[in-house]
Amino acid sequence: MESVEYDLSNRVLETPDQLWDVLTEFFNLPEWFGRNFDAWHDALQGGITEAIDGSSVVVIRVARNGLFRFTVGWAGMYIEATEAGGRGSVIVGPPTDKSMIG
């Protein structure tokens, strides 16, 4: 299995609804998808969308702005999903964003 990466680093998302809108479209999540981190965790476990099921790791690349200006908290939620099993999911900054490193 390969990883799937979604680069949102050129977008400024101000609300969780905007985030779920773009993730729902990109990953072809069903209409009944819960649009929250519990539902995202379930999607990572498999059986909800082929776009995730066919990958071993999901990487969502963001810039440190808008909703992600406090990226540490959001990244922590994604790391929790990884630790719970199933596919890994990580939010990382763009390679040139030194503020995101260690």
MOPAC internal coordinates of N, CA, C and O (Angstrom, degrees):
PM7 1SCF
backbone

  N    0.0000 0     0.00 0     0.00 0    0    0    0
  C    1.4460 1     0.00 0     0.00 0    1    0    0
  C    1.5236 1   109.69 1     0.00 0    2    1    0
  O    1.2310 1   121.27 1   -32.04 1    3    2    1
  N    1.2841 1   115.17 1   147.96 1    3    2    1
  C    1.4569 1   121.46 1   178.68 1    5    3    2
  C    1.5166 1   110.52 1  -107.29 1    6    5    3
  O    1.2310 1   121.76 1   -15.93 1    7    6    5
  N    1.3285 1   114.24 1   164.07 1    7    6    5
  C    1.4596 1   118.41 1   175.27 1    9    7    6
  C    1.5220 1   109.00 1   -84.11 1   10    9    7
  O    1.2310 1   121.14 1   -22.90 1   11   10    9
  N    1.3260 1   115.43 1   157.10 1   11   10    9
  C    1.4567 1   121.45 1   174.17 1   13   11   10
  C    1.5175 1   106.38 1  -119.41 1   14   13   11
  O    1.2310 1   120.83 1   -45.14 1   15   14   13
  N    1.3319 1   116.01 1   134.86 1   15   14   13
  C    1.4553 1   120.35 1  -178.79 1   17   15   14
  C    1.5200 1   109.60 1  -123.91 1   18   17   15
  O    1.2310 1   121.69 1   -43.54 1   19   18   17
  N    1.3203 1   114.37 1   136.46 1   19   18   17
  C    1.4646 1   120.75 1   177.41 1   21   19   18
  C    1.5154 1   106.77 1  -122.14 1   22   21   19
  O    1.2310 1   120.41 1   -64.56 1   23   22   21
  N    1.3138 1   116.81 1   115.44 1   23   22   21
  C    1.4640 1   121.89 1  -176.26 1   25   23   22
  C    1.5269 1   110.56 1   -94.43 1   26   25   23
  O    1.2310 1   121.06 1   -73.34 1   27   26   25
  N    1.3191 1   115.58 1   106.66 1   27   26   25
  C    1.4689 1   122.26 1   176.73 1   29   27   26
  C    1.5209 1   111.28 1  -104.92 1   30   29   27
  O    1.2310 1   120.21 1  -167.97 1   31   30   29
  N    1.3216 1   117.20 1    12.03 1   31   30   29
  C    1.4696 1   120.17 1  -173.00 1   33   31   30
  C    1.5252 1   113.32 1   -66.39 1   34   33   31
  O    1.2310 1   119.89 1   164.35 1   35   34   33
  N    1.3209 1   117.82 1   -15.65 1   35   34   33
  C    1.4641 1   119.97 1   178.06 1   37   35   34
  C    1.5258 1   112.28 1   -96.95 1   38   37   35
  O    1.2310 1   120.32 1  -171.99 1   39   38   37
  N    1.3204 1   116.99 1     8.01 1   39   38   37
  C    1.4686 1   121.47 1  -179.20 1   41   39   38
  C    1.5157 1   110.49 1  -117.55 1   42   41   39
  O    1.2310 1   120.89 1   -29.92 1   43   42   41
  N    1.3211 1   115.90 1   150.08 1   43   42   41
  C    1.4607 1   121.72 1   173.61 1   45   43   42
  C    1.5203 1   106.40 1  -112.49 1   46   45   43
  O    1.2310 1   121.13 1   -69.39 1   47   46   45
  N    1.3141 1   115.45 1   110.61 1   47   46   45
  C    1.4600 1   121.72 1   177.79 1   49   47   46
  C    1.5219 1   107.22 1  -103.61 1   50   49   47
  O    1.2310 1   120.71 1   -56.80 1   51   50   49
  N    1.3154 1   116.24 1   123.20 1   51   50   49
  C    1.4578 1   120.21 1  -175.28 1   53   51   50
  C    1.5201 1   113.97 1   -96.54 1   54   53   51
  O    1.2310 1   119.88 1   158.69 1   55   54   53
  N    1.3312 1   117.84 1   -21.31 1   55   54   53
  C    1.4669 1   120.18 1  -175.90 1   57   55   54
  C    1.5250 1   110.65 1  -131.89 1   58   57   55
  O    1.2310 1   120.17 1   -23.92 1   59   58   57
  N    1.3315 1   117.27 1   156.08 1   59   58   57
  C    1.4663 1   119.62 1   173.92 1   61   59   58
  C    1.5307 1   111.91 1   -57.51 1   62   61   59
  O    1.2310 1   119.79 1   143.55 1   63   62   61
  N    1.3371 1   118.01 1   -36.45 1   63   62   61
  C    1.4700 1   119.48 1   178.62 1   65   63   62
  C    1.5199 1   111.67 1   -59.11 1   66   65   63
  O    1.2310 1   120.19 1   140.05 1   67   66   65
  N    1.3279 1   117.25 1   -39.95 1   67   66   65
  C    1.4619 1   119.87 1   177.48 1   69   67   66
  C    1.5243 1   111.04 1   -64.06 1   70   69   67
  O    1.2310 1   120.40 1   139.94 1   71   70   69
  N    1.3218 1   116.83 1   -40.06 1   71   70   69
  C    1.4614 1   120.42 1   176.77 1   73   71   70
  C    1.5165 1   110.71 1   -60.86 1   74   73   71
  O    1.2310 1   120.32 1   129.91 1   75   74   73
  N    1.3334 1   117.00 1   -50.09 1   75   74   73
  C    1.4664 1   119.65 1  -178.25 1   77   75   74
  C    1.5216 1   111.33 1   -64.78 1   78   77   75
  O    1.2310 1   119.82 1   147.29 1   79   78   77
  N    1.3279 1   117.95 1   -32.71 1   79   78   77
  C    1.4650 1   120.56 1   176.28 1   81   79   78
  C    1.5283 1   111.06 1   -59.65 1   82   81   79
  O    1.2310 1   120.23 1   130.09 1   83   82   81
  N    1.3336 1   117.17 1   -49.91 1   83   82   81
  C    1.4647 1   119.21 1  -177.08 1   85   83   82
  C    1.5277 1   111.80 1   -70.93 1   86   85   83
  O    1.2310 1   120.12 1   143.07 1   87   86   85
  N    1.3461 1   117.37 1   -36.93 1   87   86   85
  C    1.4633 1   119.11 1   178.13 1   89   87   86
  C    1.5225 1   111.28 1   -68.52 1   90   89   87
  O    1.2310 1   120.28 1   141.28 1   91   90   89
  N    1.3302 1   117.08 1   -38.72 1   91   90   89
  C    1.4704 1   121.00 1   178.16 1   93   91   90
  C    1.5161 1   110.41 1   -61.22 1   94   93   91
  O    1.2310 1   120.70 1   136.70 1   95   94   93
  N    1.3256 1   116.27 1   -43.30 1   95   94   93
  C    1.4704 1   119.72 1   179.98 1   97   95   94
  C    1.5264 1   111.12 1   -68.01 1   98   97   95
  O    1.2310 1   120.17 1   130.92 1   99   98   97
  N    1.3315 1   117.29 1   -49.08 1   99   98   97
  C    1.4633 1   120.97 1  -175.65 1  101   99   98
  C    1.5277 1   112.01 1   -63.41 1  102  101   99
  O    1.2310 1   120.32 1   134.89 1  103  102  101
  N    1.3338 1   116.99 1   -45.11 1  103  102  101
  C    1.4596 1   120.92 1  -176.22 1  105  103  102
  C    1.5242 1   113.14 1   -91.99 1  106  105  103
  O    1.2310 1   120.59 1  -176.05 1  107  106  105
  N    1.3270 1   116.48 1     3.95 1  107  106  105
  C    1.4658 1   121.58 1   179.04 1  109  107  106
  C    1.5330 1   111.02 1    53.96 1  110  109  107
  O    1.2310 1   121.55 1  -131.51 1  111  110  109
  N    1.3278 1   114.63 1    48.49 1  111  110  109
  C    1.4632 1   120.19 1   179.45 1  113  111  110
  C    1.5279 1   109.23 1   -73.57 1  114  113  111
  O    1.2310 1   120.00 1   -34.52 1  115  114  113
  N    1.3262 1   117.60 1   145.48 1  115  114  113
  C    1.4683 1   120.53 1  -177.00 1  117  115  114
  C    1.5281 1   112.23 1   -68.37 1  118  117  115
  O    1.2310 1   121.01 1   -18.93 1  119  118  117
  N    1.3026 1   115.68 1   161.07 1  119  118  117
  C    1.4583 1   122.41 1  -179.23 1  121  119  118
  C    1.5333 1   111.62 1   -56.81 1  122  121  119
  O    1.2310 1   120.25 1   147.39 1  123  122  121
  N    1.3278 1   117.12 1   -32.61 1  123  122  121
  C    1.4604 1   120.89 1  -177.36 1  125  123  122
  C    1.5346 1   113.39 1   -83.64 1  126  125  123
  O    1.2310 1   119.75 1  -178.55 1  127  126  125
  N    1.3327 1   118.09 1     1.45 1  127  126  125
  C    1.4626 1   121.46 1   178.05 1  129  127  126
  C    1.5272 1   109.73 1   -55.77 1  130  129  127
  O    1.2310 1   119.76 1   -44.99 1  131  130  129
  N    1.3114 1   118.06 1   135.01 1  131  130  129
  C    1.4630 1   123.62 1  -171.06 1  133  131  130
  C    1.5152 1   117.63 1   -72.83 1  134  133  131
  O    1.2310 1   119.53 1   168.12 1  135  134  133
  N    1.3238 1   118.50 1   -11.88 1  135  134  133
  C    1.4614 1   122.07 1   176.43 1  137  135  134
  C    1.5310 1   112.94 1    56.01 1  138  137  135
  O    1.2310 1   120.86 1  -133.39 1  139  138  137
  N    1.3229 1   115.96 1    46.61 1  139  138  137
  C    1.4545 1   121.84 1   174.89 1  141  139  138
  C    1.5287 1   107.47 1  -154.24 1  142  141  139
  O    1.2310 1   120.13 1    -6.17 1  143  142  141
  N    1.3276 1   117.35 1   173.83 1  143  142  141
  C    1.4578 1   119.42 1  -175.20 1  145  143  142
  C    1.5222 1   113.39 1   -70.16 1  146  145  143
  O    1.2310 1   119.56 1   152.20 1  147  146  145
  N    1.3163 1   118.44 1   -27.80 1  147  146  145
  C    1.4658 1   119.74 1   174.20 1  149  147  146
  C    1.5336 1   110.23 1   -64.50 1  150  149  147
  O    1.2310 1   120.74 1   136.29 1  151  150  149
  N    1.3238 1   116.19 1   -43.71 1  151  150  149
  C    1.4650 1   120.66 1   178.36 1  153  151  150
  C    1.5295 1   110.49 1   -66.00 1  154  153  151
  O    1.2310 1   120.08 1   141.37 1  155  154  153
  N    1.3362 1   117.45 1   -38.63 1  155  154  153
  C    1.4749 1   121.28 1   177.50 1  157  155  154
  C    1.5181 1   109.87 1   -62.55 1  158  157  155
  O    1.2310 1   120.46 1   137.03 1  159  158  157
  N    1.3215 1   116.73 1   -42.97 1  159  158  157
  C    1.4645 1   120.99 1   176.82 1  161  159  158
  C    1.5249 1   109.95 1   -57.91 1  162  161  159
  O    1.2310 1   120.24 1   135.86 1  163  162  161
  N    1.3209 1   117.14 1   -44.14 1  163  162  161
  C    1.4642 1   120.96 1   178.04 1  165  163  162
  C    1.5251 1   111.16 1   -61.44 1  166  165  163
  O    1.2310 1   120.34 1   138.58 1  167  166  165
  N    1.3365 1   116.95 1   -41.42 1  167  166  165
  C    1.4615 1   120.69 1   178.98 1  169  167  166
  C    1.5230 1   110.72 1   -62.06 1  170  169  167
  O    1.2310 1   120.19 1   143.51 1  171  170  169
  N    1.3245 1   117.24 1   -36.49 1  171  170  169
  C    1.4591 1   120.97 1   178.68 1  173  171  170
  C    1.5295 1   111.97 1   -67.80 1  174  173  171
  O    1.2310 1   120.38 1   153.91 1  175  174  173
  N    1.3229 1   116.89 1   -26.09 1  175  174  173
  C    1.4608 1   120.16 1   179.05 1  177  175  174
  C    1.5284 1   111.76 1   -71.60 1  178  177  175
  O    1.2310 1   120.65 1   158.87 1  179  178  177
  N    1.3276 1   116.37 1   -21.13 1  179  178  177
  C    1.4664 1   120.48 1   175.68 1  181  179  178
  C    1.5113 1   112.88 1   108.84 1  182  181  179
  O    1.2310 1   121.82 1   -17.23 1  183  182  181
  N    1.3387 1   114.13 1   162.77 1  183  182  181
  C    1.4439 1   121.13 1   175.95 1  185  183  182
  C    1.5247 1   115.37 1    87.28 1  186  185  183
  O    1.2310 1   119.76 1  -174.80 1  187  186  185
  N    1.3236 1   118.07 1     5.20 1  187  186  185
  C    1.4621 1   120.00 1  -178.66 1  189  187  186
  C    1.5258 1   111.11 1  -109.69 1  190  189  187
  O    1.2310 1   120.28 1   140.33 1  191  190  189
  N    1.3303 1   117.07 1   -39.67 1  191  190  189
  C    1.4548 1   120.22 1   179.11 1  193  191  190
  C    1.5268 1   110.75 1  -148.15 1  194  193  191
  O    1.2310 1   120.56 1   -43.97 1  195  194  193
  N    1.3123 1   116.53 1   136.03 1  195  194  193
  C    1.4582 1   121.41 1  -179.70 1  197  195  194
  C    1.5233 1   111.94 1   -63.92 1  198  197  195
  O    1.2310 1   120.27 1   151.83 1  199  198  197
  N    1.3332 1   117.08 1   -28.17 1  199  198  197
  C    1.4643 1   120.52 1  -179.79 1  201  199  198
  C    1.5254 1   111.55 1   -61.14 1  202  201  199
  O    1.2310 1   120.01 1   148.18 1  203  202  201
  N    1.3145 1   117.59 1   -31.82 1  203  202  201
  C    1.4639 1   121.63 1   177.03 1  205  203  202
  C    1.5208 1   110.22 1   -93.14 1  206  205  203
  O    1.2310 1   120.07 1   140.10 1  207  206  205
  N    1.3161 1   117.47 1   -39.90 1  207  206  205
  C    1.4631 1   120.82 1  -177.38 1  209  207  206
  C    1.5230 1   112.58 1   -57.96 1  210  209  207
  O    1.2310 1   120.10 1   149.77 1  211  210  209
  N    1.3220 1   117.41 1   -30.23 1  211  210  209
  C    1.4566 1   120.83 1  -178.23 1  213  211  210
  C    1.5128 1   114.29 1   -85.43 1  214  213  211
  O    1.2310 1   119.90 1  -169.73 1  215  214  213
  N    1.3319 1   117.80 1    10.27 1  215  214  213
  C    1.4604 1   120.39 1  -177.51 1  217  215  214
  C    1.5275 1   110.57 1  -126.44 1  218  217  215
  O    1.2310 1   121.70 1   -24.37 1  219  218  217
  N    1.3317 1   114.34 1   155.63 1  219  218  217
  C    1.4624 1   119.18 1   177.12 1  221  219  218
  C    1.5209 1   111.62 1   -95.54 1  222  221  219
  O    1.2310 1   120.35 1   152.74 1  223  222  221
  N    1.3217 1   116.94 1   -27.26 1  223  222  221
  C    1.4610 1   122.25 1   179.51 1  225  223  222
  C    1.5223 1   108.16 1  -139.88 1  226  225  223
  O    1.2310 1   120.93 1   -40.43 1  227  226  225
  N    1.3101 1   115.83 1   139.57 1  227  226  225
  C    1.4575 1   122.07 1   175.29 1  229  227  226
  C    1.5261 1   107.23 1  -111.23 1  230  229  227
  O    1.2310 1   120.72 1   -57.86 1  231  230  229
  N    1.3237 1   116.23 1   122.14 1  231  230  229
  C    1.4571 1   121.70 1   179.23 1  233  231  230
  C    1.5203 1   107.84 1  -115.48 1  234  233  231
  O    1.2310 1   120.73 1   -52.69 1  235  234  233
  N    1.3132 1   116.21 1   127.31 1  235  234  233
  C    1.4517 1   121.72 1   175.96 1  237  235  234
  C    1.5221 1   106.70 1  -117.61 1  238  237  235
  O    1.2310 1   121.09 1   -67.28 1  239  238  237
  N    1.3152 1   115.53 1   112.72 1  239  238  237
  C    1.4560 1   121.00 1  -175.50 1  241  239  238
  C    1.5289 1   109.18 1   -93.96 1  242  241  239
  O    1.2310 1   120.61 1   -53.23 1  243  242  241
  N    1.3385 1   116.43 1   126.77 1  243  242  241
  C    1.4695 1   121.36 1  -178.23 1  245  243  242
  C    1.5207 1   109.91 1  -131.88 1  246  245  243
  O    1.2310 1   121.24 1   -21.52 1  247  246  245
  N    1.3157 1   115.23 1   158.48 1  247  246  245
  C    1.4644 1   121.44 1   170.33 1  249  247  246
  C    1.5208 1   107.59 1   -95.00 1  250  249  247
  O    1.2310 1   120.89 1   -19.94 1  251  250  249
  N    1.2846 1   115.90 1   160.06 1  251  250  249
  C    1.4647 1   120.47 1  -178.89 1  253  251  250
  C    1.5248 1   109.29 1   -85.16 1  254  253  251
  O    1.2310 1   121.08 1  -101.22 1  255  254  253
  N    1.3286 1   115.54 1    78.78 1  255  254  253
  C    1.4593 1   121.86 1   178.59 1  257  255  254
  C    1.5158 1   108.90 1  -154.34 1  258  257  255
  O    1.2310 1   120.49 1    -9.31 1  259  258  257
  N    1.3329 1   116.67 1   170.69 1  259  258  257
  C    1.4566 1   121.12 1   177.83 1  261  259  258
  C    1.5188 1   112.06 1    50.34 1  262  261  259
  O    1.2310 1   121.01 1    50.87 1  263  262  261
  N    1.3013 1   115.68 1  -129.13 1  263  262  261
  C    1.4559 1   122.54 1  -179.58 1  265  263  262
  C    1.5316 1   112.09 1   -58.10 1  266  265  263
  O    1.2310 1   120.46 1   152.70 1  267  266  265
  N    1.3236 1   116.72 1   -27.30 1  267  266  265
  C    1.4605 1   121.51 1  -175.49 1  269  267  266
  C    1.5211 1   113.67 1   -99.06 1  270  269  267
  O    1.2310 1   119.91 1  -164.17 1  271  270  269
  N    1.3172 1   117.78 1    15.83 1  271  270  269
  C    1.4657 1   118.67 1   178.12 1  273  271  270
  C    1.5294 1   110.27 1   -66.95 1  274  273  271
  O    1.2310 1   119.87 1   158.78 1  275  274  273
  N    1.3268 1   117.85 1   -21.22 1  275  274  273
  C    1.4600 1   122.88 1   174.79 1  277  275  274
  C    1.5233 1   107.62 1  -113.66 1  278  277  275
  O    1.2310 1   120.45 1  -124.58 1  279  278  277
  N    1.2978 1   116.74 1    55.42 1  279  278  277
  C    1.4597 1   123.52 1  -169.51 1  281  279  278
  C    1.5122 1   114.04 1   -57.26 1  282  281  279
  O    1.2310 1   119.34 1   149.83 1  283  282  281
  N    1.3099 1   118.86 1   -30.17 1  283  282  281
  C    1.4567 1   120.41 1  -175.88 1  285  283  282
  C    1.5240 1   111.29 1   -55.91 1  286  285  283
  O    1.2310 1   119.78 1   134.08 1  287  286  285
  N    1.3221 1   118.02 1   -45.92 1  287  286  285
  C    1.4627 1   120.38 1   179.80 1  289  287  286
  C    1.5124 1   112.80 1   -62.51 1  290  289  287
  O    1.2310 1   120.57 1   136.48 1  291  290  289
  N    1.3378 1   116.51 1   -43.52 1  291  290  289
  C    1.4710 1   119.88 1  -179.94 1  293  291  290
  C    1.5153 1   110.20 1   -66.40 1  294  293  291
  O    1.2310 1   120.38 1   136.92 1  295  294  293
  N    1.3355 1   116.87 1   -43.08 1  295  294  293
  C    1.4627 1   119.69 1  -179.82 1  297  295  294
  C    1.5192 1   109.79 1   -61.66 1  298  297  295
  O    1.2310 1   120.03 1   143.03 1  299  298  297
  N    1.3219 1   117.55 1   -36.97 1  299  298  297
  C    1.4567 1   120.56 1   178.80 1  301  299  298
  C    1.5148 1   112.24 1   -59.48 1  302  301  299
  O    1.2310 1   120.27 1   140.29 1  303  302  301
  N    1.3258 1   117.09 1   -39.71 1  303  302  301
  C    1.4582 1   119.81 1   178.84 1  305  303  302
  C    1.5201 1   111.26 1   -64.96 1  306  305  303
  O    1.2310 1   120.43 1   142.87 1  307  306  305
  N    1.3173 1   116.79 1   -37.13 1  307  306  305
  C    1.4574 1   119.60 1   178.32 1  309  307  306
  C    1.5158 1   111.02 1   -69.86 1  310  309  307
  O    1.2310 1   120.30 1   142.76 1  311  310  309
  N    1.3273 1   117.04 1   -37.24 1  311  310  309
  C    1.4581 1   119.76 1   178.22 1  313  311  310
  C    1.5251 1   109.98 1   -64.49 1  314  313  311
  O    1.2310 1   119.58 1   140.82 1  315  314  313
  N    1.3219 1   118.40 1   -39.18 1  315  314  313
  C    1.4636 1   120.86 1   176.36 1  317  315  314
  C    1.5307 1   110.36 1   -57.33 1  318  317  315
  O    1.2310 1   120.38 1   138.32 1  319  318  317
  N    1.3271 1   116.87 1   -41.68 1  319  318  317
  C    1.4626 1   119.72 1   179.03 1  321  319  318
  C    1.5188 1   110.16 1   -61.91 1  322  321  319
  O    1.2310 1   120.06 1   142.35 1  323  322  321
  N    1.3281 1   117.48 1   -37.65 1  323  322  321
  C    1.4551 1   121.60 1   178.94 1  325  323  322
  C    1.5293 1   110.33 1   -64.28 1  326  325  323
  O    1.2310 1   120.56 1   135.56 1  327  326  325
  N    1.3227 1   116.54 1   -44.44 1  327  326  325
  C    1.4612 1   120.50 1  -176.85 1  329  327  326
  C    1.5203 1   112.35 1   -67.60 1  330  329  327
  O    1.2310 1   119.90 1   156.97 1  331  330  329
  N    1.3187 1   117.79 1   -23.03 1  331  330  329
  C    1.4541 1   121.20 1  -178.46 1  333  331  330
  C    1.5270 1   112.01 1   -76.58 1  334  333  331
  O    1.2310 1   119.89 1   172.97 1  335  334  333
  N    1.3164 1   117.81 1    -7.03 1  335  334  333
  C    1.4588 1   121.12 1   178.54 1  337  335  334
  C    1.5097 1   111.80 1   109.37 1  338  337  335
  O    1.2310 1   120.94 1    -3.71 1  339  338  337
  N    1.3071 1   115.80 1   176.29 1  339  338  337
  C    1.4601 1   119.91 1  -179.05 1  341  339  338
  C    1.5108 1   110.92 1    78.05 1  342  341  339
  O    1.2310 1   120.88 1    27.17 1  343  342  341
  N    1.3033 1   115.92 1  -152.83 1  343  342  341
  C    1.4609 1   121.46 1  -178.96 1  345  343  342
  C    1.5118 1   110.25 1   -74.77 1  346  345  343
  O    1.2310 1   121.52 1   -31.89 1  347  346  345
  N    1.2976 1   114.69 1   148.11 1  347  346  345
  C    1.4496 1   119.34 1   174.46 1  349  347  346
  C    1.5136 1   110.56 1   -79.32 1  350  349  347
  O    1.2310 1   120.64 1   -28.87 1  351  350  349
  N    1.2997 1   116.38 1   151.13 1  351  350  349
  C    1.4586 1   121.90 1   176.66 1  353  351  350
  C    1.5124 1   107.42 1  -139.73 1  354  353  351
  O    1.2310 1   120.46 1   -53.32 1  355  354  353
  N    1.3140 1   116.73 1   126.68 1  355  354  353
  C    1.4427 1   120.18 1  -174.37 1  357  355  354
  C    1.5209 1   109.57 1  -134.43 1  358  357  355
  O    1.2310 1   120.59 1   -40.91 1  359  358  357
  N    1.3146 1   116.47 1   139.09 1  359  358  357
  C    1.4589 1   120.54 1   168.31 1  361  359  358
  C    1.5174 1   106.07 1  -105.60 1  362  361  359
  O    1.2310 1   121.04 1   -53.77 1  363  362  361
  N    1.3211 1   115.62 1   126.23 1  363  362  361
  C    1.4586 1   120.26 1   178.15 1  365  363  362
  C    1.5139 1   108.96 1  -132.48 1  366  365  363
  O    1.2310 1   120.88 1   -26.18 1  367  366  365
  N    1.3178 1   115.92 1   153.82 1  367  366  365
  C    1.4565 1   119.98 1   176.98 1  369  367  366
  C    1.5108 1   110.62 1   -79.76 1  370  369  367
  O    1.2310 1   120.61 1   -12.54 1  371  370  369
  N    1.3120 1   116.44 1   167.46 1  371  370  369
  C    1.4554 1   120.08 1   176.53 1  373  371  370
  C    1.5300 1   110.15 1   -60.58 1  374  373  371
  O    1.2310 1   119.26 1   -27.48 1  375  374  373
  N    1.3098 1   119.01 1   152.52 1  375  374  373
  C    1.4641 1   121.05 1  -176.59 1  377  375  374
  C    1.5257 1   113.59 1   -55.56 1  378  377  375
  O    1.2310 1   119.86 1   152.09 1  379  378  377
  N    1.3193 1   117.87 1   -27.91 1  379  378  377
  C    1.4619 1   120.09 1  -178.19 1  381  379  378
  C    1.5258 1   112.61 1   -87.27 1  382  381  379
  O    1.2310 1   119.81 1   176.61 1  383  382  381
  N    1.3280 1   117.96 1    -3.39 1  383  382  381
  C    1.4642 1   121.64 1  -176.78 1  385  383  382
  C    1.5233 1   109.18 1   -87.78 1  386  385  383
  O    1.2310 1   120.19 1   -92.00 1  387  386  385
  N    1.3291 1   117.24 1    88.00 1  387  386  385
  C    1.4735 1   122.35 1  -176.07 1  389  387  386
  C    1.5250 1   112.20 1   -64.56 1  390  389  387
  O    1.2310 1   119.50 1   158.79 1  391  390  389
  N    1.3276 1   118.56 1   -21.21 1  391  390  389
  C    1.4638 1   120.72 1  -179.30 1  393  391  390
  C    1.5184 1   112.01 1   -67.76 1  394  393  391
  O    1.2310 1   120.01 1   164.45 1  395  394  393
  N    1.3204 1   117.59 1   -15.55 1  395  394  393
  C    1.4556 1   121.12 1  -176.95 1  397  395  394
  C    1.5357 1   111.67 1   -90.96 1  398  397  395
  O    1.2310 1   119.66 1   173.75 1  399  398  397
  N    1.3133 1   118.25 1    -6.25 1  399  398  397
  C    1.4592 1   121.22 1  -174.08 1  401  399  398
  C    1.5113 1   109.69 1   -92.63 1  402  401  399
  O    1.2310 1   121.59 1   -51.40 1  403  402  401
  N    1.3497 1   114.57 1   128.60 1  403  402  401
  C    1.4439 1   125.42 1   174.95 1  405  403  402
  C    1.4458 1   114.72 1    32.98 1  406  405  403
  O    1.2310 1   120.10 1   180.00 1  407  406  405

